[in-house]
């Protein structure tokens, strides 16, 4: 606002709890990411609490940056075992940075996503990976939030796994600039994937809009590597979109 930041926090408190007034001061503002994390309406769909896609992308973007701050690299698309077999999606390894540490600790990180134990956690999809207009997908443990994969993308190759931690591209390797490179996209519902599965959006550079078109309002939502988010029109020039998908092109 013209006079400064207006901050609101919305939540549900259990009945019968006596709450003292709380004053949120400047310290709260200092923990906001530089790209302007802002609260958005939260919708209740049955037992699933979901946010708007842009809000979720901002949370994922912030989590990605915190992951990079900790490990000096973004997560690889998946963790792999010693034989190079993909085990668990980047989405699983991002859980500690999305306030989902207890859920992360329940995974057997040395096992694949569909092991007898890990597949029991598929229906525990976190709110950050649920699209507002796709609650039915969430009930199947599916998400539309995927990273672009393919030659030259930020998530090309398999990266490496240190311990159980997948390490991929470092910011310094993104020569096009963090604000010019796509990091996470909200794919078309038909391209949704099981959130724990190492499965993402393989870019067809002959048709870069594939699995992105047909969304509401003729736009698809994205997060760039700098953490900024925005809707992109389906009328975007194909060459510009291909350039946005690559990190040094």
C-alpha positions, 0 to 999 in steps of 0.5 A, a space after each residue: 500500500 502507499 504506507 507500507 506492507 499490509 500483512 494478513 494471516 488466516 488460520 483455524 484454531 481449535 475450539 476451547 483454546 484461549 488465545 492471547 492477542 498477537 502482534 506481528 511486527 517487522 520480523 515477519 516481513 524479514 522472512 518474506 522472500 524477495 520475490 513477494 510471497 503473498 497470501 492467497 485465498 485458501 479453498 476447502 475441497 472436502 478434506 483437502 485444503 488447497 491454495 491457488 496455483 500461483 500461491 503454491 508456485 511461490 511456495 515451491 519457488 521459495 522452497 527451491 531457493 532454501 534447498 539451494 541455500 542448504 545444498 548449493 544446488 537445486 534438487 535433481 529431478 529425482 534421487 537415484 541409487 548406486 545403479 542409477 535407478 530413479 527412486 523418488 521425485 524432487 517433490 519428496 525431497 522438497 518436503 522439509 522446505 515446505 513444512 512437511 518434515 514429519 512426512 519426509 521422515 516417513 519415506 524410505 529414501 533408499 527405496 523407489 516411489 512404488 516400493 511396498 512402503 513408499 506407495 502407502 504415502 502417495 495419498 498424503 500429497 501436501 497442499 503445496 502440490 494440489 491445484 485448486 481446480 483439480 481436487 479429483 487429481 489430488 485424491 489420486 495422489 497426482 499433481 500438475 506441478 512438474 519441472 521441465 525436462 530435456 536437453 538444456 533445461 535446468 533439470 536435464 540429466 539425472 544429477 547426482 545423489 549424495 547420501 539420499 539428497 539429489 543434487 542438480 543444477 546450481 544457480 551459477 550454471 544458469 547462464 541465461 539468468 534466473 529470471 529468464 529460465 523456467 523452473 516449475 510449470 503447472 501442466 495440463 490435467 492430462 499430464 498430471 503425475 503421481 507426486 512421489 514418482 520421478 516423472 515430470 514434463 519432457 519438453 517437445 522442442 518441436 511443440 513446446 506448448 504440448 501438455 501445457 495448453 487447454 488450461 483455464 483462461 488460456 494461460 498456464 502458470 509458471 515459476 522461474 528460477 529467480 522465484 517469480 511467478 506468472 501466468 503465460 499466455 498460450 499465444 506465446 511465441 514458440 521460440 521464446 518459450 523454447 528459450 525460457 525452457 533452456 538454461 543457457 540457450 
